[in-house]
Amino acid sequence: MKNTLLCLLTLNLCAGVFAQTVKTHAGMQYTGTGSFTGYRNNHKDSVLFSAPMGIEVDTAGRLYVSNEHNIFWISGNTAFLAAGYTLDPTDPGAADSKDAAGSVARFSRPAGMAINPSTNELMICDQDNNQIRKMEKYINNATQQVVTTFAGVKLLNGAHLDAAKASAKFNGPVGIALASNGDMYIADRNNHVIRKISGGNVTTIAGLAGTSGHTNGTGSAARFAAPYNVCIDGNDLLVADYGNSAIRKINLSTFAVTDLITSGLFGPKDLCKVGGVLYIAEGLCVKRYESGLLSLYVGSNSQQGYVNADGAAARFEDITGIVYHPKLNMLYVVDMGNNVVRSISPNARPVCSFTASTTSATKGQTVILTNTSTNSPKTFKWTINPSTYTLLNNTKLTDSVVYLSFSQTGTYSVKLWVSNQSGADSLLKSNHIVISSVTAPPVVDFSASKTNPITNEVISLVDLSTNTPTSWKWRISPGQFIWMNGTDSTSKIPNVKFTNGNNFTITLIATNAEGSNYLTKVDYIKVNGSSINALSHANVFVAYPNPANNGLAINAFVKGSVQVLDAYGRVIETIEVEEGVNEINTTNYNNGAYFIQFINENGIYSERIIVNHN
């Protein structure tokens, strides 16, 4: 009792830490069952599901949803009936077991699913038929996907028999996981056991058929209570043990069963592992388990409903399935009670904020506007009034950082609008920047886009002098550098590449009609002598496709940080990456060349990529 109370307190304390955003991704919300969509090709927002239960994603990013007697897939804005009965689920003959293509095939309450990543075939727990079915991979909308029976005898009430897969018997299989070697693991709920399909045979690896309980042990000595779903975590199989309100762990070499989480859960129905984080779907919420800490991620422990909101303010009716979409970096859940598919973003809506390098400048002085918004915005739009300004350093009003100068005296208002996949926010600062006329020689100042670059990285030196200089002279010592991108020592904002590791002293002399002044910053630029390793990056990461269109995948073989640099050496995005596939949205990148820098404790690795939206 003490441990349970402690975990509940921990859940309450941590509920608001991960303020993720819940939205409706597909379906029209209603409670109950029996509504249906009779067409094969629908907009995802207008499709009607009836008691959807399972969800899975294929390698192309297509979401599959198991509905009352059929399987839908969702891609972009389209919801498409892949196989099964298309009309009223209460019709005679709507529920059956029939191997066929597309709408001729029949299911009876399909539940959990697993994709075979090497073939894109979908394995389906057909729970009321007590079978495991297979649906062929998607080819195109005009080619119907063929459904066949993979394992299990069609049974009305279910049974238990370990045998060759065509003769085996299940009792309410609801969850399935597929190992990289092709072995399948089934949560056989009504038998209270975990089954394995391998080499054409079905065996029971943990639990005793027909006997429920909560016992750790090996093989048949273990006990489960209505296990609902499974997921593979290395050499372990994690089990959502619904009846015991626990997450159990099965060693796949020895079939020894141990407890992973036994407190703070209330009937877990599905689970998925993303990096080092385990996400657990319960009826009314999703919980997060990391480093031994269980916390409420979205939803409520006790309040049901239908509310799209951030974190604990969201409401669900009955979550039955969860999946992580690696291409979109998004969690999706099936809310069976509301008959919809919901999305859970990894970030909350952005909170907009920005700074200006100065709010009191002279005509022609460089001013830097810098986005400081929280929650990782991906899209930016600056509005500056009046419009008597000039953008500098090849920046645009859609960049996170904007360089500009003003040509008229007066006050200027600045507005920034930001957005990410969870929503948008904006901030207006009226009369934010005051521009005055020139009455004296320049007061010299400057900055660098980066003061600690690596060898051969391009940076910008930025004149910030007041009193509108009309000419500039830059001096850099020692002389191990190259002017880049058509700039030189007389440019207002030159681009520089340092060719050797060293500390560099920068001097700027600025002149206007009233006179000249200068400023020297000793050892201002400190160049890391570890140059970009462009030859061995393939052993650390792979970036694809190249050229990229609207998305870039970073397949990392180790953990690290990834920076995206434009042709001027400016960092435009930084992400922390885990081992595996990580996604970068390039929708808002201009066409052209970029550099991907992968940074970890062993060095810095680089690859040149092209973005082409044509």
Disulfide bonds with the S-S distance in Angstrom:
none
